[in-house]
Amino acid sequence: MSADRSQCFCAYCKSPRRIFRARGLTAVHVLGCLIFSAAISMWFRSIFDVFFLVLFASFAVIAEVVLRLRWRMSIQCEVCGFDPALYVQSQEKAAEKVKSFYEKKKLDPLFLLKSHPAIEARVNKRRQARLNSMDL
């Protein structure tokens, strides 16, 4: 397992997955931006000046945006489409997103052929509860 990823489970379907831990810039990323901007500044100008600061700021902003997008994409579940960040903002929007995910995937034969043990277990529990209620 990679050092920048951590193992977790989806809050909706309980399937195991890996997400990126870093939400934004860390000291290593800032150091990388600093070294990269210094190298480019020295290559073009041969001295450190305002160009170095502009490069550093632009690389830091780009790195922050890329890391945020990477983290945001990794927290969305690939099995059920659940998005925890959206759930924190609005539970109705998160439920609608999961519903639309399943509506879209219902038409995809490759998705239907995949095994999803957490989803199958949930469906089986519902089916079993329905059968138990019919027996009464």
ZAVEXPA-641464 format. One line per 4 residues: number of its first residue (from 0); their letters; for each residue x, y, z of C-alpha. Coordinates in nm, 2 decimals. Layout:
# residues N
NUM	A	X Y Z  ... .
This chain:
# residues 136
0	MSAD	0.00 0.00 0.00  0.13 0.34 -0.09  0.23 0.58 0.19  0.00 0.86 0.09 .
4	RSQC	-0.31 0.64 0.08  -0.51 0.49 0.36  -0.75 0.19 0.38  -1.11 0.27 0.47 .
8	FCAY	-1.47 0.15 0.41  -1.75 0.33 0.23  -2.01 0.46 0.48  -2.29 0.36 0.25 .
12	CKSP	-2.21 0.02 0.10  -1.93 -0.08 0.34  -1.70 -0.18 0.05  -1.32 -0.15 0.12 .
16	RRIF	-1.13 0.12 -0.07  -0.82 0.33 -0.05  -0.83 0.71 -0.03  -0.56 0.98 -0.03 .
20	RARG	-0.47 1.11 0.31  -0.33 1.45 0.20  -0.61 1.70 0.15  -0.38 1.98 0.06 .
24	LTAV	-0.02 2.09 0.05  0.22 1.92 0.29  0.58 2.03 0.37  0.71 1.78 0.11 .
28	HVLG	0.49 1.94 -0.16  0.60 2.29 -0.07  0.96 2.18 -0.08  0.91 2.03 -0.42 .
32	CLIF	0.75 2.35 -0.55  1.03 2.55 -0.40  1.30 2.33 -0.56  1.12 2.32 -0.90 .
36	SAAI	1.07 2.69 -0.91  1.43 2.76 -0.81  1.56 2.53 -1.08  1.34 2.70 -1.35 .
40	SMWF	1.43 3.05 -1.22  1.80 2.97 -1.23  1.77 2.82 -1.58  1.59 3.12 -1.73 .
44	RSIF	1.74 3.42 -1.53  2.05 3.28 -1.35  1.96 3.48 -1.04  1.68 3.48 -0.78 .
48	DVFF	1.44 3.76 -0.83  1.07 3.83 -0.84  1.03 3.56 -1.12  1.13 3.30 -0.86 .
52	LVLF	0.85 3.41 -0.63  0.59 3.42 -0.91  0.69 3.07 -1.02  0.68 2.94 -0.66 .
56	ASFA	0.33 3.09 -0.60  0.19 2.96 -0.92  0.33 2.61 -0.87  0.20 2.61 -0.51 .
60	VIAE	-0.15 2.71 -0.63  -0.15 2.45 -0.91  -0.03 2.18 -0.66  -0.30 2.27 -0.41 .
64	VVLR	-0.57 2.25 -0.68  -0.44 1.92 -0.81  -0.41 1.77 -0.46  -0.76 1.89 -0.36 .
68	LRWR	-0.91 1.74 -0.68  -0.72 1.41 -0.63  -0.85 1.38 -0.27  -1.20 1.48 -0.37 .
72	MSIQ	-1.21 1.21 -0.64  -1.06 0.95 -0.41  -1.33 0.99 -0.14  -1.61 0.91 -0.38 .
76	CEVC	-1.70 0.54 -0.37  -1.66 0.36 -0.70  -1.91 0.09 -0.61  -2.21 0.29 -0.50 .
80	GFDP	-2.13 0.65 -0.60  -2.15 0.78 -0.24  -1.97 1.11 -0.17  -1.90 1.19 0.20 .
84	ALYV	-1.81 1.55 0.13  -2.15 1.61 -0.04  -2.32 1.42 0.24  -2.18 1.67 0.49 .
88	QSQE	-2.32 1.96 0.29  -2.66 1.81 0.20  -2.79 1.47 0.27  -3.06 1.49 0.01 .
92	KAAE	-2.81 1.58 -0.26  -2.59 1.28 -0.16  -2.89 1.05 -0.17  -2.99 1.18 -0.51 .
96	KVKS	-2.63 1.13 -0.64  -2.63 0.76 -0.52  -2.97 0.71 -0.68  -2.86 0.86 -1.01 .
100	FYEK	-2.54 0.65 -1.00  -2.74 0.33 -0.97  -2.98 0.45 -1.24  -2.69 0.51 -1.48 .
104	KKLD	-2.51 0.19 -1.39  -2.83 -0.02 -1.42  -2.80 0.01 -1.79  -2.42 -0.09 -1.80 .
108	PLFL	-2.38 -0.47 -1.84  -2.02 -0.46 -1.72  -2.12 -0.31 -1.39  -2.40 -0.56 -1.35 .
112	LKSH	-2.16 -0.85 -1.40  -1.93 -0.73 -1.12  -1.97 -0.89 -0.78  -2.06 -0.65 -0.50 .
116	PAIE	-2.08 -0.85 -0.18  -2.19 -0.56 0.04  -2.47 -0.47 -0.19  -2.58 -0.83 -0.23 .
120	ARVN	-2.58 -0.88 0.14  -2.80 -0.57 0.19  -3.04 -0.69 -0.08  -3.05 -1.04 0.07 .
124	KRRQ	-3.13 -0.90 0.41  -3.42 -0.70 0.27  -3.55 -1.00 0.07  -3.52 -1.21 0.39 .
128	ARLN	-3.71 -0.95 0.59  -3.98 -0.94 0.32  -4.01 -1.32 0.32  -4.03 -1.32 0.70 .
132	SMDL	-4.31 -1.06 0.69  -4.51 -1.27 0.44  -4.48 -1.58 0.66  -4.66 -1.41 0.95 .
